[in-house]
């Protein structure tokens, strides 16, 4: 899937003005010795077309960085060593997202619908060369629009990461949260 030409779209954001984080949750019989993760996407672009409310985004699969371990929704910034973070990042890039072969994750909306709480966006998400339709809510919070999508990895041909013969594994669905400032003008 190709991203449309967004050069003349009214609103454009990247990692200097917006944020994209992924929440990864572990499961399995030995999950208590593993870590839930908060991962940041450091290179991405999101564009919004003013008249149509169309949304297009491209995320660099090689730019994911582990921010911290999580425990019951709380950040634990000192729980992982830099070496552990580096190894996890390498596993994500090479084994899970195969970023050398598939450097871009692309989203292009098909429809945007206004709701009482914000918007609902439906579109095509392409990961590992596989496109699937996803729908997710967008809510306005503290001057930002926050989109939160559950991405079911097997739908894109991704086998969730596992270790110790499956005794520790990542849940099949991860949560992706994109926050952008409210567009001005």
Protein Blocks (a to p, Z undefined) as FASTA:
>chain_A
ZZddfklgfbdcdfklgccddddddedjklmmmccdddddfbdcddddfklopacddddf
klcccfbdceehiacfklpcfklmmmmmmmmmmmmnommlmmbccdddfbdcddfklpad
dddddeehiacddddddddeehiacddddddfklnopacddeehhlaccdfbdcdddddd
ddeZZ
